[in-house]
Amino acid sequence: MKSHTDLQLPSGLEGLADLALDLRWTVRLTTDRVWELLDPEAWEKTKNPYLILQNISKSRLNELAQDDALRTEIRDWQERNTKFLAQPGWCEEHFNLDSVAYFSMEFGLSEALPIYSGGLGILAGDHLKTASDLGVPLVGVGLLYQQGYFRQVLAQDGSQIEAFPYNDPNSLPIEPVQDEEGGRLRIKISLPGRHLYLRVWRAQVGRVNLFLLDSNDPLNSPWDRAITASLYAPGQELRLIQEIILGVGGWLALKKMGIKPIVCHMNEGHAAFVVLARAYSFMHEEGCSFLEALWATRAGNVFTTHTPVEAGFDRFDRDLLKKYAKHYTDAQGLFPNDLVIMGLKTEKDYSSPFNIAFLAISGSCFVNGVSRLHAQVSKRIFQSRYPRWPENEVPIDYITNGVHIPTWDSPVAQRLWSLSCPTGCGPESIDYEAGKIARQSDQDIWNFRALARKDLIDYARRRHARQMQEHGASPEEIEAARHVLDPNTLTIGFARRATAYKRTNLLLRDEEKLVSILTNHDRPVQLLMAAKAHPADIAGKEMVKQMANFADRPDITDRVIFLEDYDIDLAQHLQAGVDLWINTPLRPNEACGTSGMKVLANGGLNLSTLDGWWDEAYEPRVGWLLGDEGDEIESPAGFGPERDDLDARNLYRLLEEEVIPLFYQRDDQGVPSSWVAKIKASMTELTPRYSGNRMMKEYVEKVYQPAADAYRKRAKEGAKLAKELVGWQKRINQCWRGVHFGHLKVTGDEEDRWHFQIEIYLGDVYPDDIQVELYADPLPQSSRGEQMKPARILMDQRGTLTGSVNGFVYCADVPANRHAEDYTPRIVPYHPDAFIPQEDSHILWMR
Ligand SMILES: *Cc1c(COP(=O)(O)O)cnc(C)c1O
């Protein structure tokens, strides 16, 4: 079995093993030079230092060990890293969290570990790196796919061809996990008619471990060995089993390794089966009922939804689900239907398919979307689970995504930020909130931008030339590719998944117009594009083809490049070097989007529709808005050619009239001061706000710590509180029908206050089990995007109703700045330790 020690490195270079195997360090560093020295070709093609160390000859290593400067650099890096890891992190200093398990179907940490497809995976990778930086006690759980997500190559005619490379575990920066006896750790999960063995691998991300499961064990049948062959495998059943492996297998693996998570965080619904696995474990350990176990563990479950359209969630035939559920429930003495209900759109809707996101939401007390706008949209999607509750009270909060800056900023940006840091902070601890960037002179900022742009152009030329070579271009063509683009020209970047809602080809809607903009003699513009379409997305593939063919036009070959195979390495360079990053999704289809955040620390500016994160970040000072402010959330059906025409025209107008002139408007020293002012505003204000650090701190403060506290409280003393809550809910369920309103009396006047007095009959429900409230819809929004907050006024009990059984009078005073008719009395369940309406959605309105 391999480990660090197998790599026999000469003295002075030992630090390379840590550097190669620790995925926290898949950032662009000056030490990258060493990989290039060791094996330029492998470095360029794989970005996998571990592979390079495995294959390098002893003599080459010994040669390098003579390089004093290199040895010093590696030693310095190692010392700084060791020192940093030894300090208590922000989280350890301020919080009392033991262990958070973070489940995700994909992790985008590095090209060296290709188990991601796009934004969701990149976010998960950044989450782990940030957790490490801040000392959050987190472990990642995912799957190890035998095939990486597809690599893109283009055919002669520009169409996308998919290649599925084989992930050889031996050359990936991971190691097999061993059991107590030193053998291979195996997890056994049962599927209908058979057992499935899972192997466990470990990847290191700074202080954080990422555990990956795969089914490619010789003890499994050939079909079963291929279950984890690829990411997002087609076919419902395969997908279902993958999700069972992630949730159930992942949970069992943690248990077997002695890790007891207090909080389970599901990054998207794929991991929802952990809700069940965790509750089963709890049930067996505590000897309680499944329902009690669910009540105890739910408080420690967190679900982050990433999809703004309901069709985006995985849905399964209920019969298929029952087949698998039955297998579990029989063994536990439960009914399959109890599980199926948890994944239905409404509890009584037996016609809808099983939706994995509904399982996640019904198994979690903490649910969040990934931007303010996305939370609003998600409330609508999940409203059906909370019948008769107003949409704005659907319990979905938001924590806007952020990016792990050290992964995405270039070495030149890192240098600039460290200069602006108060006390010599190295690349592992830059204080992005210091806000000192604004104090740098305009010249310094502009020089930094020139270096960043130049660095990108060099990279794009290399990558472009290599791709030409792979396509069998002639030596002249390849040589020409090494000289395209110009380091002083306004450089626009556009890279994305090619898919309908992102409108990846909107910029090309009027190709002639675009060409005229690009080739303007006085104010030229150059464009770097990349796009990958899902293999089954026909329309997306057409977009790729159009973009590739456009870049091939002979009149713009030196201005436009389509770079194949958009990946982390390309993003690290592209987002670091561009002056302008364009994003064109159709609102509100982009849950958040993170690529635009990656340009912030690098001094790039954003131009985007008001979707995802830009909806909350945009101000004229920091960038540009495409389209109008549209505070109404349009339905996703807003797709249409007229809309695209309009947005494309606006896009060209913005570029021609605002963006390009600003860039070329220079002062005596050649500095575009208004452009630089925007850079400064964007860098100081937006960089910290859309950083992984801000995101992680919000998760810890708003979610992880409260979830940990709530879980511990419910679980202690043999789950005493959880049992009490089960009893409480049972009473509510049985007796709710007996609750009703009597008379309402409103007195007071418009000048002063309204006094509400209402009679309530509770039947067999205890008064302590409910709350009486006055509710009023939120007032119309005063400004863009402001959170819509309804009025909820708690009514006080003012004694019993004479001559009644369990009848009470409740009162409240409200200021008369709204009509009395705006307020409606209502009764909702109450328990100081229950989450309402997550855990009980009864509600009675006086209508
Ligand atoms: C950041 C990133 C994404 C996500 O970008 P979006 O703006 O969310 O579309 C996708 N792929 C790669 C390689 C990335 O680096």
Ligand as a Chemical Component Dictionary entry (heavy atoms), coordinates in Angstrom:
data_LIG
# 
_chem_comp.id                   LIG 
_chem_comp.type                 NON-POLYMER 
_chem_comp.pdbx_formal_charge   0 
_chem_comp.three_letter_code    LIG 
# 
loop_
_chem_comp_atom.comp_id 
_chem_comp_atom.atom_id 
_chem_comp_atom.alt_atom_id 
_chem_comp_atom.type_symbol 
_chem_comp_atom.charge 
_chem_comp_atom.model_Cartn_x 
_chem_comp_atom.model_Cartn_y 
_chem_comp_atom.model_Cartn_z 
_chem_comp_atom.pdbx_ordinal 
LIG C1 C1 C 0 -15.890 27.731 -11.178 1  
LIG C2 C2 C 0 -16.037 26.666 -12.156 2  
LIG C3 C3 C 0 -17.329 26.273 -12.584 3  
LIG C4 C4 C 0 -18.586 26.929 -12.085 4  
LIG O1 O1 O 0 -18.837 28.130 -12.781 5  
LIG P1 P1 P 0 -20.288 28.782 -12.872 6  
LIG O2 O2 O 0 -20.090 30.241 -12.889 7  
LIG O3 O3 O 0 -21.016 28.375 -11.638 8  
LIG O4 O4 O 0 -20.911 28.295 -14.097 9  
LIG C5 C5 C 0 -17.415 25.248 -13.506 10 
LIG N1 N1 N 0 -16.315 24.631 -13.987 11 
LIG C6 C6 C 0 -15.070 24.983 -13.593 12 
LIG C7 C7 C 0 -13.891 24.271 -14.162 13 
LIG C8 C8 C 0 -14.893 26.008 -12.669 14 
LIG O5 O5 O 0 -13.656 26.336 -12.278 15 
# 
loop_
_chem_comp_bond.comp_id 
_chem_comp_bond.atom_id_1 
_chem_comp_bond.atom_id_2 
_chem_comp_bond.value_order 
_chem_comp_bond.pdbx_ordinal 
LIG C1 C2 SING 1  
LIG C2 C3 SING 2  
LIG C2 C8 DOUB 3  
LIG C3 C4 SING 4  
LIG C3 C5 DOUB 5  
LIG C4 O1 SING 6  
LIG O1 P1 SING 7  
LIG P1 O2 DOUB 8  
LIG P1 O3 SING 9  
LIG P1 O4 SING 10 
LIG C5 N1 SING 11 
LIG N1 C6 DOUB 12 
LIG C6 C7 SING 13 
LIG C6 C8 SING 14 
LIG C8 O5 SING 15 
# 
